[in-house]
């Protein structure tokens, strides 16, 4: 596996509107998309920063992954995502190297990407997401 770039950095926030306002007013970034990913119980907002995206994540359910993260750790960086080609092969290769997978097969994420997560217990405490855009 060889990631092509950092796809995005995910940041958990309690209030998406307030966080969008911060990134818009303080840094002058433009929020180009807001989307709800119902199966992940999250609402997202995206900003481009050069070649990399910032993804803001607001929980839509306290029992969802972001809700639990906010309860346990508070607001802040939630994950880093790397773009890969051939996400299924990347997962198999990663697992063969002894990395614990959260997702053994890809699922749909925001912006229509195929996504899968690697467990932070195997990645030095960093929740790591692999992403593939199969539409390009």
Backbone as CSV, one residue per row, in Angstrom:
resi,resn,N_x,N_y,N_z,CA_x,CA_y,CA_z,C_x,C_y,C_z
1,UNK,0.847,-1.184,0.000,0.000,0.000,0.000,0.886,1.240,0.000
2,UNK,0.522,2.189,-0.833,1.218,3.459,-0.844,0.173,4.576,-0.993
3,UNK,-0.184,5.237,0.119,-1.160,6.329,0.023,-0.683,7.404,-0.945
4,UNK,-1.641,7.992,-1.648,-1.305,9.043,-2.605,-1.218,10.421,-1.946
5,UNK,-1.979,10.623,-0.869,-1.966,11.910,-0.161,-2.814,11.811,1.100
6,UNK,-2.711,12.822,1.942,-3.628,12.929,3.084,-4.955,13.389,2.505
7,UNK,-5.969,12.565,2.640,-7.288,12.888,2.092,-7.958,13.959,2.949
8,UNK,-7.948,13.735,4.258,-8.504,14.742,5.158,-8.075,14.473,6.593
9,UNK,-8.296,15.484,7.418,-8.131,15.361,8.862,-9.514,15.586,9.456
10,UNK,-9.982,14.610,10.237,-11.301,14.697,10.852,-11.217,15.300,12.234
11,UNK,-12.091,16.281,12.486,-12.116,16.972,13.776,-13.519,16.875,14.357
12,UNK,-13.628,16.288,15.546,-14.910,16.160,16.239,-15.260,17.484,16.906
13,UNK,-16.490,17.941,16.669,-16.966,19.194,17.264,-18.347,18.975,17.864
14,UNK,-18.667,19.775,18.870,-19.986,19.675,19.492,-21.038,20.434,18.693
15,UNK,-20.630,21.548,18.069,-21.572,22.392,17.339,-21.003,22.697,15.962
16,UNK,-21.562,22.057,14.953,-21.049,22.199,13.589,-21.139,23.638,13.098
17,UNK,-22.260,24.305,13.351,-22.424,25.686,12.877,-21.372,26.617,13.483
18,UNK,-21.117,26.474,14.783,-20.107,27.309,15.441,-18.719,27.007,14.886
19,UNK,-18.422,25.743,14.631,-17.109,25.376,14.091,-16.944,25.877,12.660
20,UNK,-17.999,25.782,11.859,-17.943,26.317,10.489,-17.660,27.814,10.544
21,UNK,-18.341,28.509,11.415,-18.141,29.955,11.559,-16.687,30.261,11.925
22,UNK,-16.108,29.496,12.839,-14.712,29.687,13.231,-13.783,29.542,12.027
23,UNK,-13.890,28.433,11.300,-12.982,28.197,10.179,-13.204,29.193,9.046
24,UNK,-14.438,29.672,8.894,-14.746,30.651,7.860,-14.238,32.045,8.242
25,UNK,-14.544,32.467,9.460,-14.208,33.835,9.870,-12.750,34.003,10.266
26,UNK,-12.161,33.034,10.927,-10.784,33.175,11.400,-9.780,32.904,10.283
27,UNK,-10.000,31.833,9.504,-9.033,31.448,8.478,-9.446,31.843,7.074
28,UNK,-10.711,32.214,6.878,-11.185,32.577,5.552,-11.439,31.385,4.649
29,UNK,-11.512,30.177,5.227,-11.799,28.980,4.439,-13.264,28.986,4.018
30,UNK,-13.539,28.363,2.889,-14.909,28.234,2.411,-15.407,26.816,2.677
31,UNK,-16.533,26.735,3.357,-17.163,25.428,3.575,-17.858,25.067,2.270
32,UNK,-17.381,24.012,1.618,-17.934,23.679,0.307,-18.979,22.561,0.351
33,UNK,-19.130,21.897,1.491,-20.138,20.836,1.570,-20.495,20.555,3.018
34,UNK,-21.782,20.344,3.251,-22.288,19.847,4.532,-23.141,18.638,4.183
35,UNK,-22.926,17.547,4.907,-23.581,16.287,4.567,-23.825,15.471,5.830
36,UNK,-24.956,14.789,5.866,-25.217,13.859,6.959,-24.943,12.440,6.463
37,UNK,-24.180,11.695,7.259,-23.925,10.285,6.976,-24.694,9.511,8.047
38,UNK,-25.912,9.124,7.689,-26.841,8.566,8.682,-26.327,7.299,9.347
39,UNK,-25.723,6.386,8.579,-25.298,5.126,9.201,-24.132,5.320,10.161
40,UNK,-23.420,6.456,10.057,-22.346,6.749,11.001,-22.788,7.742,12.078
41,UNK,-24.053,8.165,12.003,-24.645,9.058,13.002,-23.829,10.338,13.158
42,UNK,-23.564,10.963,11.993,-22.717,12.139,11.989,-23.143,13.106,10.885
43,UNK,-22.913,14.378,11.154,-23.087,15.427,10.160,-21.699,16.015,9.923
44,UNK,-21.335,16.188,8.660,-19.985,16.632,8.323,-20.001,17.951,7.574
45,UNK,-18.893,18.658,7.664,-18.666,19.867,6.867,-17.224,19.815,6.378
46,UNK,-17.007,20.252,5.137,-15.682,20.144,4.531,-15.129,21.500,4.090
47,UNK,-13.807,21.625,4.267,-13.040,22.784,3.824,-11.805,22.273,3.094
48,UNK,-11.393,22.939,2.025,-10.124,22.628,1.359,-9.041,23.530,1.931
49,UNK,-7.905,22.936,2.222,-6.730,23.676,2.675,-5.589,23.168,1.798
50,UNK,-5.313,23.883,0.738,-4.350,23.388,-0.239,-4.883,22.115,-0.866
51,UNK,-4.120,21.033,-0.774,-4.512,19.745,-1.343,-5.271,18.863,-0.340
52,UNK,-5.404,19.332,0.898,-5.970,18.515,1.968,-7.289,19.106,2.438
53,UNK,-8.168,18.239,2.898,-9.452,18.683,3.425,-9.439,18.624,4.945
54,UNK,-10.217,19.507,5.535,-10.575,19.433,6.947,-12.026,18.970,6.961
55,UNK,-12.306,17.914,7.721,-13.663,17.411,7.870,-14.092,17.637,9.316
56,UNK,-15.103,18.472,9.500,-15.681,18.674,10.824,-16.771,17.631,11.013
57,UNK,-16.840,17.051,12.209,-17.768,15.961,12.501,-18.607,16.304,13.724
58,UNK,-19.910,16.419,13.540,-20.836,16.646,14.653,-21.722,15.418,14.793
59,UNK,-21.826,14.891,15.984,-22.646,13.708,16.224,-24.125,14.044,16.071
60,UNK,-24.867,13.121,15.474,-26.326,13.241,15.422,-26.984,12.294,16.425
61,UNK,-26.150,11.542,17.154,-26.644,10.576,18.139,-25.532,10.347,19.165
62,UNK,-25.842,10.564,20.422,-24.837,10.410,21.484,-24.240,9.007,21.516
63,UNK,-24.946,8.008,20.983,-24.448,6.634,20.969,-23.636,6.312,19.715
64,UNK,-23.535,7.251,18.793,-22.730,7.051,17.597,-21.251,7.219,17.909
65,UNK,-20.373,6.888,16.950,-18.938,6.944,17.201,-18.432,8.337,17.583
66,UNK,-18.949,9.378,16.955,-18.492,10.740,17.291,-19.070,11.168,18.629
67,UNK,-20.321,10.800,18.904,-20.914,11.104,20.206,-20.115,10.485,21.337
68,UNK,-19.722,9.234,21.170,-18.922,8.549,22.193,-17.538,9.178,22.318
69,UNK,-16.944,9.541,21.186,-15.631,10.192,21.208,-15.701,11.511,21.975
70,UNK,-16.710,12.332,21.672,-16.854,13.626,22.348,-17.066,13.442,23.845
71,UNK,-17.853,12.452,24.225,-18.104,12.199,25.645,-16.818,11.793,26.362
72,UNK,-16.012,10.973,25.709,-14.799,10.442,26.335,-13.614,11.415,26.268
73,UNK,-13.434,12.056,25.112,-12.226,12.848,24.894,-12.465,14.327,24.659
74,UNK,-13.694,14.716,24.375,-13.977,16.115,24.066,-13.659,16.437,22.615
75,UNK,-13.788,17.700,22.292,-13.551,18.134,20.917,-12.071,18.020,20.555
76,UNK,-11.827,17.803,19.287,-10.448,17.767,18.821,-10.266,16.827,17.654
77,UNK,-9.005,16.592,17.312,-8.701,15.731,16.174,-9.212,14.325,16.458
78,UNK,-9.968,13.811,15.524,-10.573,12.480,15.651,-9.803,11.441,14.840
79,UNK,-9.419,11.795,13.604,-8.707,10.836,12.758,-7.956,11.532,11.632
80,UNK,-7.049,10.773,11.031,-6.379,11.204,9.813,-6.728,10.186,8.739
81,UNK,-7.005,10.682,7.544,-7.416,9.813,6.444,-6.417,9.906,5.301
82,UNK,-6.049,8.733,4.791,-5.137,8.650,3.658,-5.879,8.127,2.440
83,UNK,-5.639,8.744,1.293,-6.205,8.269,0.029,-5.363,7.114,-0.480
84,UNK,-6.033,6.055,-0.900,-5.349,4.882,-1.451,-6.053,4.453,-2.733
85,UNK,-5.344,3.710,-3.528,-5.935,3.054,-4.699,-6.022,1.575,-4.355
86,UNK,-7.187,0.966,-4.600,-7.362,-0.437,-4.269,-7.519,-0.647,-2.777
87,UNK,-8.571,-0.085,-2.210,-8.759,-0.114,-0.756,-8.872,-1.540,-0.214
88,UNK,-9.495,-2.434,-0.960,-9.610,-3.825,-0.498,-8.225,-4.451,-0.347
89,UNK,-7.361,-4.245,-1.343,-5.992,-4.766,-1.276,-5.212,-4.104,-0.138
90,UNK,-5.427,-2.802,0.048,-4.739,-2.082,1.119,-5.131,-2.644,2.486
91,UNK,-6.408,-2.969,2.669,-6.860,-3.555,3.934,-6.238,-4.930,4.149
92,UNK,-6.222,-5.752,3.109,-5.640,-7.096,3.228,-4.153,-7.006,3.554
93,UNK,-3.458,-6.105,2.893,-2.019,-5.933,3.137,-1.762,-5.436,4.554
94,UNK,-2.569,-4.492,4.987,-2.424,-3.924,6.327,-2.675,-4.989,7.394
95,UNK,-3.735,-5.765,7.213,-4.048,-6.830,8.176,-2.937,-7.885,8.192
96,UNK,-2.386,-8.203,7.017,-1.302,-9.185,6.935,-0.054,-8.713,7.684
97,UNK,0.078,-7.408,7.848,1.213,-6.834,8.579,0.929,-6.721,10.067
98,UNK,-0.222,-7.281,10.503,-0.525,-7.322,11.930,-1.283,-6.130,12.467
99,UNK,-1.798,-5.287,11.592,-2.562,-4.126,12.041,-4.012,-4.537,12.252
100,UNK,-4.576,-4.147,13.397,-5.969,-4.472,13.716,-6.896,-3.568,12.907
101,UNK,-7.835,-4.180,12.196,-8.800,-3.437,11.395,-10.090,-3.222,12.179
102,UNK,-10.661,-2.047,12.047,-12.023,-1.818,12.542,-12.998,-2.296,11.474
103,UNK,-12.670,-1.982,10.216,-13.492,-2.399,9.081,-12.711,-3.396,8.237
104,UNK,-13.227,-4.612,8.139,-12.566,-5.627,7.305,-12.892,-5.427,5.825
105,UNK,-14.015,-4.772,5.557,-14.392,-4.430,4.190,-14.785,-2.957,4.158
106,UNK,-14.582,-2.293,3.031,-14.928,-0.870,2.937,-16.435,-0.643,3.050
107,UNK,-16.779,0.562,3.475,-18.170,1.003,3.526,-18.227,2.404,2.945
108,UNK,-19.421,2.911,2.697,-19.577,4.246,2.118,-19.439,5.304,3.204
109,UNK,-18.680,6.339,2.875,-18.501,7.467,3.776,-18.967,8.747,3.110
110,UNK,-18.650,9.860,3.728,-19.002,11.172,3.184,-18.357,11.344,1.810
111,UNK,-18.965,12.166,1.006,-18.522,12.489,-0.351,-18.476,11.265,-1.263
112,UNK,-19.183,10.194,-0.888,-19.252,9.006,-1.724,-17.995,8.157,-1.739
113,UNK,-17.071,8.423,-0.815,-15.830,7.650,-0.778,-16.060,6.284,-0.160
114,UNK,-15.277,5.313,-0.580,-15.210,4.033,0.110,-14.197,4.217,1.232
115,UNK,-14.571,3.835,2.447,-13.721,4.086,3.608,-13.575,2.839,4.464
116,UNK,-12.509,2.802,5.239,-12.289,1.752,6.228,-11.319,2.295,7.264
117,UNK,-11.514,1.886,8.516,-10.690,2.388,9.607,-9.758,1.319,10.156
118,UNK,-8.573,1.782,10.573,-7.591,0.955,11.266,-7.665,1.307,12.749
119,UNK,-7.564,0.323,13.610,-7.742,0.551,15.043,-6.549,1.310,15.628
120,UNK,-6.822,2.337,16.443,-5.726,3.110,17.029,-4.804,2.311,17.945
121,UNK,-5.258,1.165,18.443,-4.381,0.323,19.262,-3.214,-0.212,18.434
122,UNK,-3.379,-0.264,17.128,-2.334,-0.761,16.228,-1.607,0.348,15.484
123,UNK,-2.033,1.595,15.675,-1.488,2.700,14.882,-0.962,3.837,15.768
124,UNK,-0.380,3.461,16.884,0.238,4.418,17.805,-0.740,5.474,18.302
125,UNK,-1.994,5.036,18.540,-2.996,5.913,19.131,-3.735,6.806,18.161
126,UNK,-3.456,6.673,16.863,-4.100,7.538,15.871,-5.133,6.723,15.098
127,UNK,-6.419,7.081,15.238,-7.441,6.454,14.417,-7.125,6.816,12.970
128,UNK,-6.943,5.800,12.134,-6.504,6.008,10.759,-7.567,5.487,9.809
129,UNK,-7.900,6.328,8.839,-8.912,5.982,7.844,-8.241,5.837,6.490
130,UNK,-8.634,4.815,5.762,-8.221,4.661,4.368,-9.425,5.026,3.519
131,UNK,-9.202,5.789,2.451,-10.284,6.264,1.586,-9.937,5.987,0.137
132,UNK,-10.968,5.641,-0.630,-10.778,5.512,-2.073,-11.958,6.144,-2.781
133,UNK,-11.647,6.993,-3.741,-12.663,7.585,-4.592,-12.705,6.768,-5.873
134,UNK,-13.679,5.901,-5.975,-13.772,5.020,-7.138,-14.417,5.702,-8.333
135,UNK,-14.795,6.974,-8.164,-15.421,7.721,-9.254,-14.402,8.502,-10.094
136,UNK,-13.126,8.386,-9.745,-12.121,9.107,-10.544,-11.160,8.126,-11.198
